[in-house]
Amino acid sequence: MKVLAAMSGGVDSAVAAARAVEQGHEVVGVHLALSRMPGTLRTGSRGCCTIEDSMDAQRAANLLGIPFYVWDFSERFKLDVVDDFISEYESGRTPNPCMRCNERIKFAALLEKGLALGFDAICTGHYASILTDDEGNLELHRSLAVAKDQSYVLGVLTSEQLKHAMFPIGASASKDDIRAEAGARGLSVAQKPDSYDICFIPEGDTQDWLADRLGSTAGEIVDMDGNVLGQHQGAHGFTVGQRKGLSIGKPAVDGKPRYVLAVDVKSNKVVVGPAKALAVKELVGSKFTWCGKPKANAEEFFDALVQVRAHGEQVACQVSVTDEQMVIKLEEPILGVAPGQTAVIYLGSRVLAQTTIDSTVSAVDDFSTASASISQSVNSAV
């Protein structure tokens, strides 16, 4: 097979490319340049697509003896990931840029170009596995390396994309094993630190970064009864579940911390309250996709597991999917779920589907009226 190996400059993608070569595939390495201004991307261990990462990827490709190219995807990245990120926050939602990057860059734009050039598959260093069921359908499953499992951020993949995806290290037992293998192969990235956080926010301060692009407009921080507790410089800089950076001078009556419960960008208000008011029992999303073969009779509630953060815990739930929406009823409440986050549905270790959360239902009866008001306020801003 002709395989296009996406090489980020990290240890995982380097070992994945090496394994693809060993399997006898005709492998070509490619690094994605995602910014025409490298200084706007994180450097060192905090990024994944910088100039130094490109150089690390090229050294790995040279050692493997495979052709290597750098492809400029900066414009597509800006439109599909960065601009989307800004737009979502401007609407009072909390997006996951890594989900969008996998969906729209690595397994849409890159795959589209790869197929047009005659490649059969895209190879990446993700920790996830593709298995085949008894009927020959491809399924995406969790990695054996549970601590590094990345099936959540791959939940956006479709059946067609799974046909052209390769995850050579997906079944690996641990990251330590991958580093040891990289060292044995003589790869210089063997001990390179992992990337983390948002690559296109250089200083890691999302609030300041958004303020530079969306401006600052003074607004009120209020409690669930509408009492003004403080001021802020833009509701778009806050997210549900946030505790730090609220700058509320007056402590709560019970002395306990307050958290962001809702963000209303229309009125430029941020609603805060106690931690228990963050608990939700139901998630609803109108934009969803199936990862592989859809569930039969999905309009009837079925048992499943749901995960709402990349490294969050799975929660038992019941799911119903119609043409209009996906409804997820949780068996145990989840705290701090924001509109814009992604809910990924699992059947055991298999990734079944994903949806972008539009609204939630409070799990705390004492706050039902206020929560309904908050939900209405947020939805009106979306």
C-alpha positions in Angstrom: 0.0 0.0 0.0 1.0 3.6 -0.6 0.9 5.2 2.8 1.2 8.9 3.7 2.7 9.2 7.2 1.6 12.4 9.0 4.8 13.2 11.0 4.3 15.8 13.7 7.8 15.7 14.9 7.0 13.7 18.0 7.9 10.2 19.1 4.5 8.6 18.4 4.3 9.6 14.8 7.9 8.7 14.2 7.5 5.2 15.5 4.2 4.8 13.6 6.0 5.7 10.4 8.8 3.2 11.2 6.3 0.4 11.8 4.5 1.2 8.5 7.9 0.9 6.7 8.6 -2.4 8.4 5.2 -3.7 7.4 6.3 -3.3 3.7 4.3 -0.3 2.8 5.5 2.4 0.4 5.7 5.2 2.9 6.1 9.0 2.4 6.4 11.3 5.3 4.6 14.7 5.5 4.7 17.4 8.1 1.8 19.9 8.1 2.8 23.6 8.3 -0.2 25.1 10.1 1.0 28.7 10.4 2.8 31.1 8.2 4.0 32.9 11.3 5.7 30.2 13.4 5.9 32.5 16.4 2.1 32.2 16.8 2.4 28.5 17.5 3.7 27.0 20.7 7.4 25.9 20.8 9.3 23.2 22.5 7.3 20.6 24.4 4.2 22.9 24.3 3.5 22.6 20.6 3.1 20.0 17.8 3.5 21.9 14.5 6.4 24.4 14.9 9.6 24.8 12.8 11.6 22.7 15.3 8.9 20.0 15.1 9.3 20.0 11.3 13.0 19.5 11.7 12.6 16.7 14.1 10.2 15.0 11.7 12.6 15.4 8.8 15.4 13.8 10.8 13.2 10.8 11.6 12.2 10.4 8.0 15.9 10.6 6.9 16.7 7.9 9.4 13.9 5.7 8.1 15.0 6.3 4.5 11.6 7.6 3.3 10.8 10.7 1.2 9.7 13.7 3.3 7.7 16.8 2.5 6.3 19.8 4.3 2.8 20.8 3.1 1.3 24.2 3.8 -2.1 23.8 5.4 -2.0 27.1 7.2 -5.0 28.7 5.4 -7.2 25.7 5.9 -6.1 25.4 9.5 -6.9 29.1 10.1 -10.4 28.8 8.5 -11.4 25.4 9.9 -9.8 25.4 13.3 -8.7 28.8 14.5 -11.6 30.8 13.1 -14.0 28.2 14.3 -12.5 28.4 17.8 -13.0 32.1 17.8 -16.5 31.9 16.5 -17.6 29.3 19.0 -16.3 31.3 22.0 -17.9 34.4 20.5 -21.2 32.5 20.7 -20.7 31.5 24.3 -19.6 27.9 23.5 -16.5 26.0 24.5 -15.0 24.2 21.4 -12.4 21.5 21.3 -9.8 22.6 18.6 -8.1 19.2 18.6 -11.3 17.5 17.6 -11.7 20.0 14.7 -8.1 19.5 13.7 -8.5 15.8 13.4 -11.8 16.1 11.7 -11.1 18.9 9.2 -7.3 18.8 8.7 -5.8 15.4 9.3 -8.7 13.2 8.2 -10.4 15.6 5.7 -8.0 18.0 4.0 -4.9 15.7 4.4 -6.8 12.6 3.4 -8.4 14.3 0.5 -5.1 15.5 -0.9 -3.5 12.1 -0.2 -6.2 10.2 -2.1 -5.9 12.6 -5.0 -2.2 11.8 -5.2 -2.8 8.1 -5.2 -2.1 7.2 -1.6 -4.2 4.4 0.0 -4.1 5.4 3.6 -3.0 8.1 6.2 -0.8 6.8 9.0 -0.7 8.7 12.3 0.7 8.1 15.8 -2.7 8.1 17.5 -3.3 5.7 20.4 -6.4 3.9 19.1 -7.2 0.7 17.2 -9.2 -0.1 14.1 -10.8 -3.6 14.2 -13.1 -5.5 11.9 -16.4 -7.0 13.1 -17.9 -10.3 12.0 -19.6 -8.7 9.1 -16.5 -7.0 7.8 -17.3 -3.5 9.1 -14.5 -1.4 10.4 -14.7 -0.2 14.0 -12.6 2.3 16.0 -11.7 1.1 19.5 -9.8 2.3 22.5 -6.1 1.8 22.8 -4.7 -0.8 25.2 -2.6 2.2 26.5 -5.5 3.5 28.5 -3.6 6.4 30.0 -2.7 7.6 26.5 -5.9 6.6 24.7 -6.9 9.1 22.0 -10.0 7.4 20.6 -12.0 10.4 22.0 -10.5 12.9 19.7 -10.9 10.5 16.8 -14.6 10.1 17.4 -15.3 12.4 14.5 -14.1 9.9 11.9 -16.6 8.4 9.5 -16.8 4.9 8.0 -15.1 6.2 4.8 -12.3 7.8 6.7 -11.7 4.6 8.8 -11.1 2.8 5.5 -8.1 5.0 4.8 -6.7 5.4 8.4 -3.8 3.5 10.0 -2.8 3.6 13.6 0.3 1.4 13.8 1.0 2.1 17.5 -2.7 1.9 18.5 -2.5 -1.4 20.3 0.7 -0.5 22.2 0.8 -1.3 25.9 2.3 2.0 27.0 4.1 5.2 26.0 7.2 4.0 27.8 7.3 1.1 25.3 7.1 3.5 22.4 9.9 5.6 23.8 12.0 2.5 24.3 11.3 1.4 20.7 12.2 4.8 19.4 15.5 4.8 21.3 16.3 1.3 20.0 15.7 2.6 16.5 18.0 5.5 17.0 15.3 8.1 16.7 16.4 11.4 18.2 12.8 12.2 19.4 12.8 9.2 21.8 12.7 11.3 24.9 11.0 14.4 23.4 8.3 15.7 25.8 4.7 15.4 24.8 2.8 18.3 23.3 -0.1 19.8 25.2 -2.5 22.7 25.4 -3.7 24.7 22.4 -0.9 25.0 19.8 -2.1 28.3 18.3 -2.2 30.2 21.6 1.5 31.0 22.2 1.4 32.1 25.9 -1.4 29.7 26.9 -3.7 32.4 28.1 -7.0 31.8 26.2 -8.8 34.7 27.8 -6.2 37.3 26.7 -5.8 35.7 23.3 -9.6 36.0 22.7 -9.7 39.5 24.0 -7.1 40.5 21.3 -9.4 39.2 18.6 -12.8 39.9 19.9 -12.2 43.0 21.9 -13.0 43.8 25.5 -16.5 44.9 26.6 -17.3 45.4 30.3 -20.1 43.2 31.6 -21.5 41.8 34.8 -20.8 38.7 36.8 -24.1 37.7 38.5 -25.3 34.9 40.7 -28.3 32.6 39.9 -30.7 35.2 41.3 -29.3 37.9 39.1 -27.4 39.8 41.9 -24.3 41.6 40.5 -21.1 40.2 42.1 -18.5 41.7 39.9 -17.4 42.9 36.5 -15.6 41.3 33.6 -14.1 42.5 30.2 -15.9 40.1 27.9 -18.3 37.1 28.5 -16.6 35.3 25.5 -13.5 34.8 27.7 -15.3 32.4 30.1 -16.4 28.8 30.0 -18.8 26.7 32.1 -17.0 25.1 35.1 -14.3 27.8 35.3 -13.3 28.8 38.8 -10.1 30.9 38.3 -10.0 34.4 37.0 -13.5 35.4 38.1 -12.2 38.4 40.2 -15.2 38.4 42.5 -14.3 40.5 45.6 -17.3 39.4 47.7 -17.1 35.8 49.0 -20.1 33.4 48.9 -22.3 33.3 52.0 -21.1 29.7 52.7 -17.5 30.6 52.0 -17.2 28.0 49.2 -15.8 28.7 45.7 -18.1 29.8 42.9 -17.9 28.5 39.3 -19.1 29.7 36.0 -22.6 28.1 35.3 -23.5 29.9 32.1 -22.1 32.4 29.6 -24.7 34.7 27.9 -22.8 36.7 25.2 -26.0 38.6 24.1 -26.3 40.3 27.5 -22.6 40.0 28.1 -23.3 38.4 31.5 -21.5 35.5 33.2 -23.6 33.5 35.7 -21.7 31.9 38.7 -22.8 29.7 41.5 -21.9 26.7 43.7 -20.2 23.6 42.4 -23.4 21.5 42.9 -25.2 23.6 40.4 -22.8 22.4 37.7 -24.2 18.9 37.8 -26.1 17.9 34.7 -28.2 14.7 34.0 -28.9 15.0 30.3 -27.0 16.2 27.2 -28.5 17.1 23.8 -26.7 17.7 20.5 -28.1 18.4 17.0 -24.9 17.8 15.0 -23.7 14.2 15.2 -21.9 11.6 13.2 -21.5 7.8 13.4 -18.0 6.4 13.7 -18.4 3.2 11.6 -21.6 1.3 11.2 -24.6 3.1 12.9 -26.5 1.5 15.7 -29.7 -0.3 14.6 -32.9 1.1 16.0 -31.0 4.0 17.5 -34.2 6.1 17.9 -35.0 3.8 20.9 -32.9 4.5 24.0 -30.0 2.0 24.3 -27.3 1.5 26.9 -23.9 3.0 26.3 -21.0 5.0 27.8 -20.3 8.7 27.2 -17.1 10.7 27.5 -17.1 14.5 27.3 -13.4 15.4 27.7 -10.3 14.0 26.1 -9.1 12.4 29.3 -12.3 12.4 31.2 -14.0 9.4 32.8 -16.7 7.4 31.0 -20.2 7.6 32.4 -23.0 5.0 31.9 -25.9 6.5 29.9 -28.8 5.8 27.7 -28.8 7.3 24.2 -31.4 8.0 21.6 -30.6 9.2 18.1 -33.1 10.6 15.5 -32.6 12.6 12.4 -32.8 15.8 14.4 -30.7 15.2 17.5 -28.9 12.9 19.9 -30.2 12.8 23.5 -27.9 11.4 26.2 -29.4 10.5 29.6 -26.7 10.1 32.3 -26.9 7.5 35.0 -24.6 9.6 37.1 -24.4 13.5 36.9 -21.4 15.1 35.2 -20.0 18.4 36.4 -19.3 21.5 34.3 -20.4 20.5 30.8 -20.4 23.4 28.4 -22.3 23.9 25.1 -19.7 23.3 22.3 -18.0 20.4 24.0 -18.0 17.0 22.3 -19.8 14.0 23.7 -18.3 10.7 22.4 -20.5 7.6 22.7 -18.9 4.2 23.3 -20.2 0.6 23.3 -17.6 -1.1 25.5 -14.3 -0.1 23.9 -15.8 0.8 20.5 -16.4 4.4 19.5 -19.9 4.5 18.2 -20.7 8.2 17.6 -20.1 11.8 18.6 -22.1 15.0 18.9 -21.4 18.6 19.7 -23.4 19.5 22.9 -26.0 22.2 22.3 -27.8 22.1 25.7 -27.8 20.4 29.1 -30.4 19.6 31.8 -29.6 20.3 35.4 -29.4 17.3 37.8 -30.2 19.4 40.9 -33.9 20.0 41.6 -33.2 22.9 43.9 -31.7 24.8 40.9 -34.2 23.6 38.3 -35.9 27.0 37.8 -32.6 28.9 37.7 -31.0 26.3 35.4 -33.9 26.5 33.0 -33.4 30.3 32.9 -29.7 29.9 32.3 -30.2 27.3 29.6 -32.6 29.6 27.8 -30.2 32.5 28.1 -27.3 30.5 26.6 -29.3 29.0 23.9 -30.6 32.4 22.8 -26.9 33.4 22.4 -26.0 30.5 20.2 
